[in-house]
Amino acid sequence: MSVTDIDAGDLAESVRTVRETEPLVQSLTNTVTINDVANVTLHWGGLPVMADSFGDAGEMADLARAVLINTGQVPDGRVEAMHEAGKKANERGIPVVLDPVGVGSTPSREAVAESLLSVIDFTVIKGNYGEISALAGVEAEVKGVESVGDYETIERTARSLAESTGATVVASGVDDVVADADGAVRLTAGHEMLGEVVGTGCMLGVTVATFCGALEDAREAAVHGTLAFGLAGERAADMGYAGPGSYRTNFRDAVAGVTGDTVASLSLEDRLEQVR
């Protein structure tokens, strides 16, 4: 898929498909953002379930259309549940999305990410520039769960990680990059206020998982999910806000308001750039 293959009509069809399919999306995520992750799943048209204990996680993955594994918190019991859910999803052939929150900041988080990658085939890996660089073995600076520093070769890094893992890679930042073994696309969408709200990265991860649960092509799901998320961020800013709190509320309303009809007439010409 190249940039010339993506237009507003394609995005509108993907949004409609998600809402019509209503995919059951299982999220093993952190308690800081669990409510936002569940609600954003619902607002895109998916059905959220947050089964994250060993036993229940595997049983729920047997029913889901997609699984999100978010490593924002990594107590032993939840890591075991992540392994169980990921393996069950692989057995069933349903998409698994990894959001390696904070990888590169501590050895413990790196160990968890490595253990997951060693036994689970991920459909998409979504992280910020620092997290994706750390997973790819490139020098990265991650403080807590935030990416800092310069990443001038992020497209090449994302593609390298895609080649080594077989996953489609989403690197989120000022511009977002979606890469697979065949190339990379840079997406320009979103608003600076997204960076002022804790949890928007987690919400992007579950957005991609929700699109993966409804669409057959992983790269299309990653591109369209990421682009729709950025457009919702812009829509939220246009609704007027007093600060991060009201913007956060606007954003959830904006996601609910992104429909096939609202995006069908948009021009995406300046939004996407094919990069090598």
MIDOSE-1310 file (N, C-alpha, C; in nm, 2 decimals, decimal comma, always signed):
residues 276
msvt	+0,08/-0,12/+0,00/+0,00/+0,00/+0,00/+0,09/+0,12/+0,00; +0,07/+0,21/-0,10/+0,14/+0,34/-0,10/+0,05/+0,45/-0,07; +0,11/+0,57/-0,06/+0,03/+0,69/-0,03/-0,08/+0,71/-0,13; -0,06/+0,68/-0,26/-0,16/+0,70/-0,36/-0,27/+0,61/-0,34
dida	-0,26/+0,50/-0,26/-0,37/+0,41/-0,24/-0,46/+0,45/-0,13; -0,43/+0,56/-0,06/-0,50/+0,60/+0,06/-0,58/+0,73/+0,03; -0,71/+0,73/+0,05/-0,78/+0,85/+0,03/-0,89/+0,86/+0,13; -0,97/+0,97/+0,13/-1,07/+0,98/+0,24/-1,18/+0,87/+0,22
gdla	-1,20/+0,83/+0,10/-1,30/+0,72/+0,08/-1,26/+0,59/+0,15; -1,13/+0,56/+0,14/-1,08/+0,44/+0,20/-1,09/+0,45/+0,36; -1,05/+0,57/+0,41/-1,06/+0,59/+0,55/-1,21/+0,58/+0,60; -1,30/+0,64/+0,53/-1,44/+0,64/+0,56/-1,49/+0,50/+0,57
esvr	-1,45/+0,42/+0,47/-1,50/+0,28/+0,47/-1,44/+0,20/+0,58; -1,32/+0,23/+0,62/-1,26/+0,16/+0,74/-1,34/+0,20/+0,87; -1,37/+0,33/+0,88/-1,44/+0,37/+1,00/-1,58/+0,31/+1,01; -1,64/+0,30/+0,89/-1,77/+0,24/+0,89/-1,76/+0,09/+0,92
tvre	-1,66/+0,02/+0,87/-1,64/-0,12/+0,90/-1,62/-0,15/+1,04; -1,54/-0,06/+1,11/-1,52/-0,08/+1,25/-1,66/-0,07/+1,33; -1,74/+0,03/+1,29/-1,86/+0,05/+1,36/-1,96/-0,06/+1,33; -1,96/-0,11/+1,21/-2,05/-0,21/+1,18/-2,01/-0,35/+1,24
tepl	-1,88/-0,37/+1,25/-1,83/-0,50/+1,29/-1,84/-0,51/+1,45; -1,83/-0,40/+1,52/-1,83/-0,40/+1,66/-1,73/-0,50/+1,72; -1,60/-0,50/+1,69/-1,51/-0,60/+1,74/-1,50/-0,60/+1,89; -1,49/-0,72/+1,95/-1,46/-0,74/+2,09/-1,31/-0,72/+2,10
vqsl	-1,27/-0,62/+2,18/-1,12/-0,59/+2,19/-1,09/-0,61/+2,34; -1,00/-0,71/+2,36/-0,95/-0,74/+2,50/-0,82/-0,66/+2,52; -0,82/-0,58/+2,63/-0,71/-0,49/+2,66/-0,65/-0,53/+2,79; -0,52/-0,57/+2,79/-0,45/-0,59/+2,92/-0,36/-0,47/+2,93
tntv	-0,41/-0,37/+3,01/-0,34/-0,24/+3,01/-0,32/-0,20/+3,15; -0,28/-0,08/+3,17/-0,24/-0,03/+3,31/-0,36/+0,04/+3,37; -0,36/+0,05/+3,50/-0,47/+0,10/+3,58/-0,48/+0,25/+3,56; -0,37/+0,32/+3,52/-0,37/+0,47/+3,51/-0,47/+0,51/+3,40
tind	-0,48/+0,43/+3,29/-0,55/+0,47/+3,17/-0,66/+0,37/+3,14; -0,69/+0,28/+3,22/-0,79/+0,17/+3,18/-0,92/+0,22/+3,14; -0,97/+0,33/+3,21/-1,10/+0,38/+3,18/-1,10/+0,45/+3,04; -1,00/+0,52/+3,02/-0,99/+0,59/+2,88/-0,98/+0,49/+2,77
vanv	-0,90/+0,38/+2,80/-0,88/+0,28/+2,69/-1,01/+0,21/+2,67; -1,09/+0,18/+2,77/-1,22/+0,11/+2,75/-1,32/+0,20/+2,68; -1,32/+0,33/+2,72/-1,42/+0,42/+2,65/-1,38/+0,45/+2,51; -1,25/+0,47/+2,48/-1,22/+0,50/+2,34/-1,25/+0,38/+2,25
tlhw	-1,23/+0,26/+2,30/-1,27/+0,14/+2,23/-1,42/+0,15/+2,19; -1,50/+0,18/+2,29/-1,64/+0,19/+2,27/-1,68/+0,30/+2,18; -1,61/+0,42/+2,19/-1,64/+0,53/+2,10/-1,61/+0,51/+1,96; -1,51/+0,42/+1,93/-1,48/+0,39/+1,79/-1,58/+0,29/+1,73
gglp	-1,66/+0,23/+1,82/-1,76/+0,13/+1,78/-1,72/-0,01/+1,82; -1,61/-0,03/+1,89/-1,58/-0,16/+1,94/-1,64/-0,20/+2,07; -1,62/-0,32/+2,12/-1,67/-0,36/+2,25/-1,55/-0,39/+2,34; -1,53/-0,31/+2,45/-1,41/-0,33/+2,53/-1,43/-0,44/+2,64
vmad	-1,33/-0,51/+2,67/-1,32/-0,60/+2,78/-1,18/-0,60/+2,84; -1,17/-0,59/+2,97/-1,04/-0,56/+3,03/-0,99/-0,68/+3,11; -1,00/-0,80/+3,06/-0,97/-0,92/+3,14/-0,81/-0,94/+3,14; -0,76/-0,92/+3,26/-0,61/-0,91/+3,27/-0,56/-1,00/+3,38
sfgd	-0,63/-1,10/+3,43/-0,58/-1,20/+3,53/-0,56/-1,33/+3,46; -0,46/-1,41/+3,51/-0,43/-1,54/+3,45/-0,55/-1,63/+3,45; -0,58/-1,70/+3,35/-0,70/-1,78/+3,34/-0,81/-1,71/+3,26; -0,86/-1,60/+3,32/-0,96/-1,52/+3,26/-0,91/-1,46/+3,13
agem	-0,78/-1,42/+3,13/-0,72/-1,36/+3,01/-0,72/-1,45/+2,89; -0,68/-1,57/+2,92/-0,68/-1,67/+2,81/-0,82/-1,70/+2,76; -0,91/-1,72/+2,85/-1,05/-1,75/+2,81/-1,11/-1,64/+2,73; -1,08/-1,51/+2,77/-1,14/-1,40/+2,70/-1,08/-1,39/+2,56
adla	-0,95/-1,41/+2,55/-0,88/-1,41/+2,42/-0,94/-1,51/+2,33; -1,00/-1,61/+2,38/-1,07/-1,71/+2,30/-1,20/-1,66/+2,23; -1,24/-1,55/+2,28/-1,37/-1,49/+2,23/-1,35/-1,36/+2,15; -1,23/-1,29/+2,18/-1,21/-1,16/+2,12/-1,18/-1,16/+1,97
ravl	-1,19/-1,04/+1,92/-1,15/-1,02/+1,78/-1,01/-0,96/+1,77; -0,96/-0,90/+1,88/-0,82/-0,84/+1,88/-0,78/-0,83/+2,03; -0,65/-0,84/+2,05/-0,60/-0,83/+2,19/-0,49/-0,72/+2,19; -0,50/-0,63/+2,29/-0,40/-0,53/+2,31/-0,32/-0,56/+2,44
intg	-0,19/-0,56/+2,43/-0,10/-0,58/+2,54/-0,02/-0,46/+2,57; -0,05/-0,39/+2,68/+0,01/-0,26/+2,72/+0,09/-0,29/+2,84; +0,22/-0,26/+2,84/+0,31/-0,29/+2,95/+0,34/-0,17/+3,04; +0,23/-0,08/+3,05/+0,25/+0,03/+3,14/+0,27/+0,00/+3,29
qvpd	+0,22/-0,12/+3,33/+0,24/-0,17/+3,46/+0,27/-0,32/+3,44; +0,37/-0,37/+3,51/+0,41/-0,51/+3,48/+0,43/-0,60/+3,61; +0,33/-0,60/+3,70/+0,33/-0,70/+3,81/+0,33/-0,84/+3,75; +0,39/-0,94/+3,82/+0,41/-1,07/+3,77/+0,28/-1,13/+3,72
grve	+0,18/-1,12/+3,80/+0,05/-1,19/+3,76/+0,00/-1,13/+3,62; +0,01/-1,00/+3,60/-0,04/-0,95/+3,48/+0,05/-0,99/+3,36; +0,18/-1,00/+3,38/+0,27/-1,04/+3,28/+0,24/-1,19/+3,24; +0,21/-1,27/+3,33/+0,17/-1,41/+3,30/+0,04/-1,41/+3,22
amhe	-0,05/-1,32/+3,25/-0,18/-1,31/+3,18/-0,15/-1,26/+3,04; -0,06/-1,17/+3,02/-0,02/-1,12/+2,89/+0,03/-1,23/+2,80; +0,11/-1,31/+2,85/+0,16/-1,43/+2,78/+0,05/-1,52/+2,74; -0,04/-1,55/+2,83/-0,15/-1,64/+2,81/-0,24/-1,59/+2,70
agkk	-0,28/-1,46/+2,71/-0,37/-1,40/+2,61/-0,31/-1,39/+2,48; -0,18/-1,35/+2,47/-0,11/-1,34/+2,34/-0,10/-1,48/+2,27; -0,06/-1,58/+2,35/-0,05/-1,71/+2,29/-0,18/-1,77/+2,24; -0,29/-1,74/+2,32/-0,42/-1,79/+2,27/-0,46/-1,71/+2,15
aner	-0,44/-1,58/+2,14/-0,47/-1,51/+2,02/-0,39/-1,56/+1,90; -0,27/-1,59/+1,92/-0,19/-1,65/+1,81/-0,25/-1,78/+1,76; -0,29/-1,86/+1,85/-0,35/-1,99/+1,82/-0,47/-1,97/+1,73; -0,55/-1,87/+1,77/-0,68/-1,84/+1,70/-0,65/-1,76/+1,57
gipv	-0,54/-1,70/+1,55/-0,51/-1,62/+1,43/-0,57/-1,48/+1,44; -0,60/-1,43/+1,56/-0,65/-1,29/+1,57/-0,54/-1,20/+1,60; -0,55/-1,07/+1,56/-0,45/-0,97/+1,58/-0,41/-0,94/+1,72; -0,28/-0,93/+1,75/-0,23/-0,89/+1,88/-0,15/-0,76/+1,86
vldp	-0,18/-0,66/+1,94/-0,11/-0,53/+1,93/-0,02/-0,51/+2,06; +0,10/-0,48/+2,05/+0,19/-0,45/+2,16/+0,21/-0,30/+2,18; +0,18/-0,25/+2,30/+0,22/-0,11/+2,33/+0,32/-0,12/+2,44; +0,45/-0,11/+2,41/+0,56/-0,13/+2,50/+0,59/-0,01/+2,59
vgvg	+0,49/+0,03/+2,67/+0,50/+0,16/+2,74/+0,63/+0,16/+2,83; +0,71/+0,26/+2,82/+0,82/+0,28/+2,90/+0,94/+0,19/+2,88; +0,94/+0,11/+2,77/+1,05/+0,02/+2,74/+1,17/+0,11/+2,71; +1,29/+0,08/+2,76/+1,40/+0,16/+2,74/+1,43/+0,25/+2,87
stps	+1,34/+0,25/+2,96/+1,36/+0,34/+3,08/+1,42/+0,25/+3,19; +1,38/+0,12/+3,20/+1,43/+0,04/+3,31/+1,46/-0,10/+3,25; +1,55/-0,17/+3,31/+1,58/-0,31/+3,27/+1,46/-0,40/+3,29; +1,38/-0,38/+3,39/+1,26/-0,47/+3,41/+1,16/-0,46/+3,30
reav	+1,14/-0,34/+3,25/+1,05/-0,32/+3,14/+1,11/-0,38/+3,01; +1,23/-0,36/+2,99/+1,30/-0,43/+2,87/+1,29/-0,58/+2,88; +1,30/-0,64/+3,00/+1,29/-0,78/+3,01/+1,15/-0,83/+2,98; +1,05/-0,75/+3,02/+0,91/-0,79/+3,00/+0,89/-0,79/+2,85
aesl	+0,93/-0,68/+2,78/+0,91/-0,67/+2,64/+0,98/-0,78/+2,56; +1,10/-0,81/+2,60/+1,18/-0,91/+2,53/+1,11/-1,05/+2,55; +1,06/-1,07/+2,67/+0,99/-1,20/+2,69/+0,86/-1,22/+2,61; +0,79/-1,11/+2,59/+0,67/-1,11/+2,51/+0,70/-1,13/+2,36
lsvi	+0,80/-1,06/+2,32/+0,84/-1,07/+2,18/+0,90/-1,21/+2,14; +0,95/-1,27/+2,24/+1,01/-1,40/+2,22/+0,91/-1,52/+2,20; +0,79/-1,50/+2,24/+0,69/-1,61/+2,24/+0,56/-1,57/+2,17; +0,54/-1,44/+2,14/+0,41/-1,40/+2,08/+0,44/-1,33/+1,94
dftv	+0,37/-1,37/+1,84/+0,38/-1,30/+1,71/+0,28/-1,18/+1,71; +0,34/-1,06/+1,71/+0,26/-0,94/+1,72/+0,22/-0,89/+1,58; +0,10/-0,85/+1,56/+0,05/-0,80/+1,44/+0,10/-0,65/+1,42; +0,09/-0,58/+1,53/+0,13/-0,44/+1,53/+0,21/-0,41/+1,66
ikgn	+0,31/-0,33/+1,65/+0,38/-0,28/+1,76/+0,37/-0,13/+1,76; +0,31/-0,07/+1,86/+0,28/+0,08/+1,87/+0,36/+0,14/+1,99; +0,44/+0,23/+1,96/+0,51/+0,30/+2,07/+0,55/+0,44/+2,03; +0,60/+0,52/+2,12/+0,65/+0,65/+2,09/+0,79/+0,63/+2,03
ygei	+0,85/+0,74/+1,98/+0,98/+0,73/+1,91/+1,08/+0,66/+1,99; +1,09/+0,70/+2,12/+1,19/+0,64/+2,21/+1,17/+0,49/+2,23; +1,04/+0,45/+2,25/+1,01/+0,31/+2,28/+1,04/+0,22/+2,16; +1,01/+0,27/+2,04/+1,03/+0,20/+1,92/+1,18/+0,19/+1,89
sala	+1,26/+0,30/+1,92/+1,40/+0,29/+1,90/+1,47/+0,20/+2,00; +1,42/+0,20/+2,12/+1,48/+0,10/+2,22/+1,45/-0,04/+2,18; +1,33/-0,07/+2,13/+1,30/-0,21/+2,09/+1,39/-0,25/+1,97; +1,42/-0,15/+1,89/+1,50/-0,18/+1,77/+1,65/-0,19/+1,80
gvea	+1,69/-0,16/+1,92/+1,83/-0,16/+1,96/+1,91/-0,03/+1,92; +1,83/+0,07/+1,90/+1,89/+0,20/+1,86/+1,89/+0,29/+1,99; +1,99/+0,37/+2,00/+2,00/+0,46/+2,12/+1,88/+0,54/+2,13; +1,82/+0,54/+2,25/+1,70/+0,61/+2,28/+1,70/+0,67/+2,42
evkg	+1,62/+0,78/+2,44/+1,61/+0,84/+2,57/+1,47/+0,84/+2,61; +1,44/+0,75/+2,71/+1,30/+0,74/+2,77/+1,30/+0,78/+2,91; +1,23/+0,88/+2,95/+1,22/+0,91/+3,10/+1,08/+0,87/+3,15; +1,07/+0,77/+3,23/+0,94/+0,72/+3,28/+0,88/+0,65/+3,16
vesv	+0,77/+0,71/+3,11/+0,71/+0,66/+2,99/+0,71/+0,76/+2,87; +0,79/+0,87/+2,89/+0,79/+0,97/+2,79/+0,92/+0,96/+2,70; +0,90/+0,98/+2,57/+1,02/+0,99/+2,48/+1,07/+1,13/+2,47; +1,20/+1,14/+2,49/+1,27/+1,27/+2,48/+1,39/+1,25/+2,38
gdye	+1,44/+1,36/+2,33/+1,55/+1,35/+2,24/+1,51/+1,37/+2,10; +1,61/+1,35/+2,01/+1,59/+1,37/+1,86/+1,60/+1,23/+1,80; +1,51/+1,21/+1,70/+1,50/+1,08/+1,63/+1,49/+1,11/+1,48; +1,60/+1,15/+1,42/+1,60/+1,19/+1,28/+1,59/+1,07/+1,19
tier	+1,62/+0,95/+1,23/+1,61/+0,83/+1,15/+1,50/+0,74/+1,19; +1,39/+0,80/+1,25/+1,28/+0,71/+1,30/+1,22/+0,63/+1,20; +1,21/+0,67/+1,07/+1,15/+0,59/+0,97/+1,23/+0,47/+0,95; +1,36/+0,48/+0,94/+1,45/+0,37/+0,92/+1,45/+0,28/+1,04
tars	+1,44/+0,33/+1,16/+1,44/+0,25/+1,28/+1,31/+0,17/+1,28; +1,19/+0,23/+1,25/+1,07/+0,16/+1,26/+1,06/+0,05/+1,15; +1,12/+0,08/+1,04/+1,12/-0,03/+0,94/+1,21/-0,14/+0,98; +1,32/-0,11/+1,04/+1,41/-0,22/+1,09/+1,34/-0,30/+1,19
laes	+1,27/-0,24/+1,28/+1,19/-0,32/+1,38/+1,09/-0,41/+1,32; +1,02/-0,35/+1,21/+0,92/-0,43/+1,14/+0,98/-0,55/+1,07; +1,10/-0,53/+1,02/+1,17/-0,64/+0,95/+1,21/-0,75/+1,04; +1,25/-0,71/+1,16/+1,30/-0,81/+1,26/+1,19/-0,88/+1,33
tgat	+1,07/-0,82/+1,34/+0,96/-0,88/+1,42/+0,85/-0,94/+1,33; +0,84/-0,89/+1,20/+0,73/-0,93/+1,12/+0,61/-0,85/+1,15; +0,61/-0,75/+1,24/+0,50/-0,67/+1,27/+0,49/-0,54/+1,19; +0,37/-0,49/+1,18/+0,36/-0,35/+1,13/+0,40/-0,26/+1,25
vvas	+0,47/-0,16/+1,23/+0,52/-0,07/+1,34/+0,46/+0,07/+1,33; +0,40/+0,12/+1,44/+0,36/+0,25/+1,45/+0,44/+0,33/+1,55; +0,51/+0,43/+1,50/+0,60/+0,52/+1,59/+0,53/+0,65/+1,60; +0,48/+0,68/+1,72/+0,41/+0,81/+1,74/+0,49/+0,92/+1,79
gvdd	+0,47/+1,04/+1,74/+0,55/+1,15/+1,78/+0,48/+1,28/+1,72; +0,56/+1,38/+1,69/+0,50/+1,50/+1,63/+0,43/+1,47/+1,50; +0,50/+1,39/+1,42/+0,43/+1,31/+1,31/+0,44/+1,17/+1,34; +0,34/+1,09/+1,30/+0,34/+0,95/+1,32/+0,40/+0,87/+1,20
vvad	+0,47/+0,76/+1,23/+0,52/+0,68/+1,12/+0,47/+0,54/+1,13; +0,42/+0,49/+1,02/+0,37/+0,35/+1,01/+0,47/+0,28/+0,91; +0,52/+0,17/+0,95/+0,62/+0,10/+0,87/+0,60/-0,05/+0,87; +0,64/-0,11/+0,76/+0,65/-0,26/+0,75/+0,77/-0,29/+0,67
adga	+0,79/-0,41/+0,64/+0,92/-0,45/+0,57/+0,93/-0,39/+0,43; +0,81/-0,34/+0,38/+0,81/-0,29/+0,24/+0,83/-0,14/+0,23; +0,82/-0,07/+0,34/+0,84/+0,08/+0,34/+0,77/+0,15/+0,46; +0,77/+0,28/+0,46/+0,71/+0,35/+0,57/+0,63/+0,47/+0,52
vrlt	+0,53/+0,51/+0,59/+0,45/+0,62/+0,56/+0,45/+0,72/+0,68; +0,47/+0,85/+0,66/+0,47/+0,95/+0,76/+0,33/+1,02/+0,76; +0,27/+1,02/+0,87/+0,13/+1,08/+0,88/+0,14/+1,21/+0,96; +0,07/+1,31/+0,90/+0,06/+1,44/+0,97/-0,08/+1,47/+1,01
aghe	-0,11/+1,44/+1,13/-0,24/+1,46/+1,19/-0,23/+1,47/+1,34; -0,32/+1,54/+1,40/-0,32/+1,55/+1,55/-0,31/+1,69/+1,59; -0,29/+1,71/+1,72/-0,28/+1,84/+1,78/-0,19/+1,84/+1,90; -0,12/+1,95/+1,93/-0,03/+1,95/+2,04/-0,09/+1,92/+2,18
mlge	-0,22/+1,94/+2,19/-0,28/+1,92/+2,32/-0,29/+1,77/+2,35; -0,27/+1,68/+2,26/-0,27/+1,54/+2,28/-0,15/+1,51/+2,38; -0,05/+1,58/+2,37/+0,07/+1,56/+2,45/+0,05/+1,62/+2,59; -0,06/+1,69/+2,62/-0,08/+1,74/+2,75/-0,18/+1,66/+2,83
vvgt	-0,22/+1,55/+2,78/-0,31/+1,46/+2,85/-0,25/+1,32/+2,87; -0,24/+1,28/+2,99/-0,19/+1,15/+3,02/-0,28/+1,04/+2,96; -0,22/+0,95/+2,89/-0,29/+0,83/+2,84/-0,33/+0,83/+2,69; -0,29/+0,94/+2,62/-0,33/+0,94/+2,48/-0,25/+0,84/+2,40
gcml	-0,13/+0,81/+2,44/-0,06/+0,70/+2,37/-0,13/+0,56/+2,39; -0,18/+0,54/+2,51/-0,25/+0,42/+2,54/-0,38/+0,41/+2,45; -0,44/+0,53/+2,44/-0,57/+0,54/+2,36/-0,54/+0,51/+2,21; -0,42/+0,56/+2,16/-0,38/+0,53/+2,03/-0,36/+0,38/+2,01
gvtv	-0,30/+0,32/+2,11/-0,27/+0,17/+2,10/-0,40/+0,09/+2,08; -0,50/+0,13/+2,17/-0,63/+0,05/+2,16/-0,71/+0,09/+2,03; -0,69/+0,21/+1,98/-0,75/+0,25/+1,85/-0,70/+0,16/+1,74; -0,57/+0,14/+1,74/-0,51/+0,05/+1,64/-0,56/-0,09/+1,65
atfc	-0,57/-0,14/+1,78/-0,62/-0,27/+1,80/-0,76/-0,28/+1,76; -0,84/-0,18/+1,78/-0,98/-0,19/+1,74/-1,00/-0,19/+1,59; -0,92/-0,11/+1,52/-0,92/-0,12/+1,37/-0,87/-0,25/+1,33; -0,77/-0,31/+1,39/-0,72/-0,44/+1,35/-0,82/-0,55/+1,37
gale	-0,91/-0,53/+1,47/-1,01/-0,63/+1,50/-1,12/-0,63/+1,40; -1,13/-0,52/+1,32/-1,24/-0,51/+1,21/-1,19/-0,52/+1,07; -1,06/-0,49/+1,05/-1,01/-0,49/+0,91/-0,91/-0,61/+0,89; -0,91/-0,66/+0,77/-0,82/-0,77/+0,74/-0,68/-0,74/+0,73
dare	-0,64/-0,62/+0,67/-0,51/-0,59/+0,64/-0,45/-0,51/+0,76; -0,34/-0,56/+0,82/-0,28/-0,50/+0,94/-0,23/-0,36/+0,91; -0,16/-0,34/+0,80/-0,10/-0,21/+0,77/-0,21/-0,11/+0,74; -0,31/-0,15/+0,67/-0,43/-0,06/+0,65/-0,49/-0,02/+0,78
aavh	-0,51/-0,12/+0,87/-0,56/-0,09/+1,00/-0,48/+0,01/+1,08; -0,34/-0,01/+1,07/-0,25/+0,08/+1,15/-0,25/+0,22/+1,09; -0,25/+0,23/+0,96/-0,25/+0,36/+0,90/-0,38/+0,43/+0,92; -0,49/+0,37/+0,90/-0,63/+0,43/+0,91/-0,66/+0,46/+1,06
gtla	-0,62/+0,37/+1,15/-0,65/+0,39/+1,29/-0,57/+0,51/+1,34; -0,44/+0,52/+1,30/-0,36/+0,63/+1,35/-0,40/+0,76/+1,29; -0,44/+0,76/+1,16/-0,49/+0,88/+1,10/-0,62/+0,93/+1,16; -0,71/+0,83/+1,18/-0,84/+0,87/+1,24/-0,82/+0,93/+1,38
fgla	-0,73/+0,87/+1,46/-0,70/+0,92/+1,59/-0,65/+1,06/+1,58; -0,55/+1,09/+1,49/-0,50/+1,23/+1,48/-0,61/+1,33/+1,44; -0,70/+1,29/+1,35/-0,81/+1,37/+1,30/-0,90/+1,40/+1,42; -0,92/+1,30/+1,51/-1,01/+1,33/+1,62/-0,94/+1,43/+1,72
gera	-0,81/+1,42/+1,73/-0,73/+1,52/+1,81/-0,75/+1,66/+1,76; -0,75/+1,68/+1,63/-0,78/+1,81/+1,57/-0,92/+1,86/+1,59; -1,01/+1,76/+1,58/-1,15/+1,79/+1,60/-1,18/+1,84/+1,74; -1,11/+1,77/+1,83/-1,13/+1,81/+1,98/-1,09/+1,95/+2,00
admg	-0,98/+1,99/+1,94/-0,93/+2,13/+1,96/-1,03/+2,23/+1,90; -1,09/+2,20/+1,79/-1,18/+2,29/+1,72/-1,31/+2,31/+1,81; -1,34/+2,22/+1,90/-1,46/+2,22/+1,98/-1,45/+2,32/+2,09; -1,33/+2,38/+2,12/-1,31/+2,48/+2,22/-1,28/+2,41/+2,36
yagp	-1,18/+2,46/+2,43/-1,15/+2,39/+2,56/-1,08/+2,50/+2,65; -1,08/+2,47/+2,78/-1,02/+2,57/+2,87/-0,88/+2,52/+2,92; -0,85/+2,39/+2,89/-0,73/+2,34/+2,93/-0,73/+2,19/+2,91; -0,63/+2,12/+2,96/-0,62/+1,97/+2,94/-0,74/+1,89/+2,98
gsyr	-0,80/+1,93/+3,09/-0,92/+1,85/+3,13/-1,03/+1,86/+3,03; -1,07/+1,97/+2,99/-1,18/+1,99/+2,90/-1,14/+1,93/+2,76; -1,01/+1,95/+2,72/-0,97/+1,89/+2,59/-0,98/+1,74/+2,60; -0,95/+1,68/+2,71/-0,96/+1,53/+2,72/-1,11/+1,49/+2,70
tnfr	-1,20/+1,56/+2,76/-1,34/+1,53/+2,74/-1,38/+1,55/+2,59; -1,33/+1,66/+2,53/-1,36/+1,69/+2,39/-1,31/+1,58/+2,30; -1,19/+1,52/+2,34/-1,13/+1,42/+2,26/-1,22/+1,30/+2,25; -1,27/+1,25/+2,36/-1,36/+1,14/+2,36/-1,48/+1,16/+2,28
dava	-1,54/+1,28/+2,30/-1,65/+1,32/+2,21/-1,62/+1,32/+2,07; -1,50/+1,37/+2,04/-1,45/+1,38/+1,90/-1,44/+1,24/+1,83; -1,38/+1,15/+1,91/-1,37/+1,01/+1,86/-1,51/+0,95/+1,83; -1,61/+0,97/+1,92/-1,74/+0,93/+1,89/-1,80/+0,99/+1,77
gvtg	-1,76/+1,11/+1,74/-1,81/+1,19/+1,62/-1,74/+1,16/+1,49; -1,63/+1,08/+1,49/-1,57/+1,04/+1,37/-1,64/+0,93/+1,30; -1,71/+0,96/+1,20/-1,79/+0,86/+1,13/-1,75/+0,86/+0,98; -1,80/+0,76/+0,91/-1,77/+0,75/+0,77/-1,81/+0,88/+0,69
dtva	-1,92/+0,94/+0,73/-1,97/+1,06/+0,67/-1,88/+1,18/+0,70; -1,83/+1,19/+0,82/-1,75/+1,31/+0,86/-1,62/+1,31/+0,79; -1,56/+1,19/+0,76/-1,43/+1,19/+0,70/-1,43/+1,17/+0,55; -1,55/+1,14/+0,49/-1,55/+1,10/+0,35/-1,51/+1,22/+0,26
slsl	-1,54/+1,34/+0,30/-1,51/+1,46/+0,22/-1,38/+1,53/+0,25; -1,30/+1,47/+0,34/-1,18/+1,53/+0,38/-1,07/+1,51/+0,27; -0,98/+1,61/+0,26/-0,86/+1,59/+0,17/-0,75/+1,54/+0,25; -0,69/+1,43/+0,21/-0,58/+1,37/+0,28/-0,45/+1,39/+0,20
edrl	-0,45/+1,47/+0,10/-0,34/+1,49/+0,01/-0,21/+1,53/+0,09; -0,22/+1,62/+0,18/-0,10/+1,67/+0,25/-0,08/+1,60/+0,39; -0,15/+1,49/+0,41/-0,15/+1,42/+0,54/-0,05/+1,30/+0,53; -0,02/+1,25/+0,42/+0,06/+1,13/+0,41/+0,18/+1,15/+0,31
eqvr	+0,29/+1,09/+0,36/+0,41/+1,10/+0,27/+0,48/+0,96/+0,28; +0,50/+0,91/+0,16/+0,58/+0,78/+0,15/+0,72/+0,81/+0,17; +0,78/+0,73/+0,26/+0,93/+0,75/+0,29/+0,99/+0,61/+0,28; +1,12/+0,61/+0,26/+1,20/+0,49/+0,24/+1,30/+0,47/+0,35
